[in-house]
Amino acid sequence: MRVMATRRLTRLGALAAAVMAAGVMSTLPAAADRPEEIDPWPILQRDVFQSREIAVDDVVALEAPDRAEDAALTPVTMRIPAAHAAEVKKLTLVIDKNPMPVVAEFSFGPAAGNGDRMISTRVRVDMYSNVRAVAEMADGSLHMAYKFVKAAGGCSAPALKDPDAVLAEIGRMQIKSLGDSGPGMREGLLMIKHPQYSGLQKNQATGFWILAKYITNMEVKRGGETVFSMSGGISISEDPNIRFTYAPAADETIEVTAKDVDGRVMTGASMPKGS
């Protein structure tokens, strides 16, 4: 399933790139008019969700700034209240007007718990766009929250760090528990050193384009049980930072396995209590 999801993310990104390469973008209205006049959502709903009906209700909540301070590091938080948590099996984050609109798909496991559930991360926003969180229930129904975010240039923002230094640190992780997060839930933090190159950035020293290099898959476990698995693309910010909730257990060791587009496998684990 994760391989299929990754292929779908890649196809959407390739489609956007092909459209731009063909010069179709030159036929569109002026940039200042685009946020109001172009709505890619109907196509995304068809391609990503097979044109299924999507209800806008309280199953999922989305928090994002009205205007991002940094389009390459825009904070986004998705919340699922305890009343719905047991039935939500997957959460898809979409930025309508990004070159690769599907930011990530999160599939929940038994260690995700049934209390108030949360996932928070930082994303790139390429132009003024709706940001959407779509929850899929066990019965296959879809529920959505969305917000319009004013930001531009996040996907092509310059990679400021020296490439050699980046490669030397790639895959380093910090994983820790942040304590209780409401009744019957705890909160964890995962930070991974990874450039998340989008393929739309240039090396500031050479002027050459930097090849895309990003995390495609991730699995987070607590005490050997899955909290969530993720399929991701270029829209997750450099050095991914993910906060998440999970159910407490006797063994609360958090283990993470991630894989990037180059096939690199990265692993890490939280330190035992008292270490």
N, C-alpha and C positions, 0 to 999 in steps of 0.2 A: 504493500500500500504506500509506503513512504517513497519507494522508487517511482511509482506512478504519479504521486503528487509532485515530486521534484521535476519529472518530465513535463507535467502540465505547467508548472511555473516557468520552466525554460521555454516552452512553446509560446507562452504569452509574451515573454520578453523578446523572443525572436520575431514574433509577429509585429510588435511595436517597432522594433529596429528596421524591419523590412519596409514598413509603411513610411518611416522617415527617410530611408534610403531611396525609395522610389520617388520622393519629391512630393508626396501627397500633402505634407505639412505646409507647403507653399500655397496651397489652395485654401487654407483655413483662414478665418478672420484674424484681424490683428490681435497680438498677444493680450492686450488690455481687454478685449471682448471675449476671449476664450472661456473664462470661468462661467460666464452666464450663457453662452451660446452653444457650447459643445458638452454633451452629456454622454460619456462612455458607459454609464452604468447598464443600460439595457443589453449591450453586447457582453459586458462582463457577467451579468446575471445569466445570460444564455450559455456562455462558454464555461464559466466556473461552476455554476449551480444548475446547469441543464434546464434553465428557464422555470425552475420550480418557484412556487409562490413563497414569498418571504414576508413574514409579519414584522411590523415595527412595534415593539412592546417592551415590557420590563424584564424579559428573560435574561438579557445581557445589557450592561451599561458600559459606556465608553467615555473616558476622560482624555481630553487633549486640549492644548492651548488654542485660543481663537487665532492668535498670531504667534508663530514660532520665533523664539529668540535666535535659534540656529537651525536652519532648514535641514542640516545634516545630522542633527541630534535632537529631534523632536520627541518629547516624552509622550507615550501613549499607555494608558492603563485600561484593561478590560476586567469587568467584575461580573460574576454570576452569583446571585443571591442563593442562600441555602435552600430556599423553596424550590429552586430549579436545578441545583447542582447535580443531583443524582441522575437526572435525565439527560444532561448535556454531555454528549460524547466527543464533540469536536468544535473548535473555535477557529474561524478563519478571519484574518486581518487583511483588509484590502485598502489600498490607496488608489482611487479611481484613475488618476492621471499620471501615475508613475510609469516609467518604461516597462517595468515588470510589476503589474498592479497587485498581484497576490504577494503580500509581504511574508506571511507565514501561515501554516496550518498547524494547530495544536490539537493532538488527540490525547484524551485523558485516560489514565489507568486507575487501578484500584487505590493507589496511594494518594490520589488527588483529593480524596475526602469528600464529604457531603455537606460541609459547612459553607460559609461564604467564601467563594473561590475567586482568586485574583491572579492575573498575569500582567506584568508591566515591563515595558522595554523602551528603547529609543529607536526611532526610524528616520529615514531620509524622505523628505517631501520635495518633489521636483517642481511642482507648480501649484497654485491655488487649487485645492481639491477637497472632495468629500473623503473622509476616512471612515471605514466601516468595520464593525465587528459583527460577524454572522455566526450564530450558534446553531449547531445541528443536534437535534434531540434523538433519543433512542428510537422514536417512532418515525424518524426521517424528516420531521417538520423543521423548518428554518425560521429563525428569529433574529432580528437585527437592531442594532443601534448605530447611529452615524453622526458625524460632526464635520462641518466645513472648516478647514484649517488654511489660514493664509501663510504660505511659505513658498519659497522658490529657490531652485538651484541645488537642492540637497543631494541629488544623485550624481551631479558632476562637480561638486565641491572639491577643491584640490586635496590630494593626499599629502599632508604636511610632513609626515615622518619619513626619515631616511629608509629606503626599501631594504637595505641590508640589516638595519636595526630591527625593522618589522619582522623580517624572516627569522632573525635570531630568537625572537620572543614568541613567535606564532604558536598557539596552542596552550600557552601557560594559563592556568585557571586559578581563580579564588572562589571557593564555595563555602558558604557558612549559613548557619541558622540565625535568624534575627529575633527569635522568640515567638511568643504567642501572637496569634492574629485572629482574635475573636474566639467564640466557643468552639472547642474541639478542632482547632486548626492552628498551624504554625506557619511562619513565613521564612522563606529561604532566599538567598541571593547568590547568583551565578555571574561571574565576570570572566570572559575569555579574551585573551589577546589574539586578535585576528584583524587584518586590514579591511576585510569586506570590500575589496575593490569592486566597483560597479561595472567596469569596462567603459565608463564614460568620463574617466579622469585622465589627466596627463601628468607625466613625471615633470615636476617643476624644474628639474636640473637639465633634462635632455629634451623636453618638449614632445617626447613620444607618448603614445597612448599606453596606458597600463592595462594589461590583460585582466579580465574579470577573475576574481579569486574570492569566494565567499563560502560560508557554511551552508551545506545543503540539507543535512540531517542532524538531529540531536535527540538523545534519549536521556531523561533525568529520572533516576530511581531513588527511593528512600527505603533503606533496609532490604534491598533486593526487589522491591515492587515498583512498577512504573508509576511515576507521578504524571508525566506527559512525554510524548514524543513530538518532535517538531520537524516539519519540512520548511525550509526557508529559501530566500532569494537575496537579491542585491539591495533591497530596501531596508534591511536591518543595518543599523549604524555600525561604524568601525568600533572594534573592541566591544562586542555584544555584552550588554548588561541586562540581565533578566531577573526580576523579582517575581516570586511565585508562592502560592500557598500549598500546603500539603497536610495530610492527616498525621498526627503524632503516632508513635509506635515505640516498642521496647528498643529497637535498633533504628536510630534516626540518622545513620550515616547516609549522606547524599552522594550518589555516584553519577557522573556525567560522562557520556560518550558522544563525541561529535565527529562529523566527517565533512570535509570540504570538497569543492569542485575538482580539486587535484587528486582526490582519493586519500588525502592525509587523514589519519585517524588520531583524534586527540582525546585523552581521558584525564579524569581528575576525581577526587573524592574529598569530602569535608573531613576535618580533623575530629576524632572522637572527643566527647565531652571530657573536660579535665586535662586535655593535652596542652 
